[in-house]
Amino acid sequence: MRNEYTIRVKSGSSKRKIENFGNNRYLVKVAFINHNDINKELIIMFSKYLGVPPGRIRIISGIDENDKILKIE
């Protein structure tokens, strides 16, 4: 498993979904529009998707943006 993932977030979506575009690039659709809520939901969704505890996932870039980089520690 690689440890960094490039994420594009689409907020305000009616369905929560993770789409893989290869090379650790993902589109993640979330219901929230507030970045704090988006970040929490993103970590929970990726935790389930990758099968790792949420405490091992960190957002290392893009906290307040729709383009983010996640790191698994």
C-alpha positions, 0 to 999 in steps of 0.5 A: 500500500502506498502512503500518499493519496491525491484527492479531489473533493466534490462537496454537496453531493447527494451520494457519498462515493470514492472513485479511483482514477489510478496512480493513487488519485481519487475523486471523493463525493461528500455531502458536506460543504464546510471544510472541517466537516468535509475533512472529518468525513473524508478521513472516515470514508478513506479509513473504511475504504483502505481498511486502516484506522482513522488515526493513521490518516492525515491530511498533509496538504489542502486542509481548506481546499478541494484538492487534498493530499492524504498520508497514511502513517 
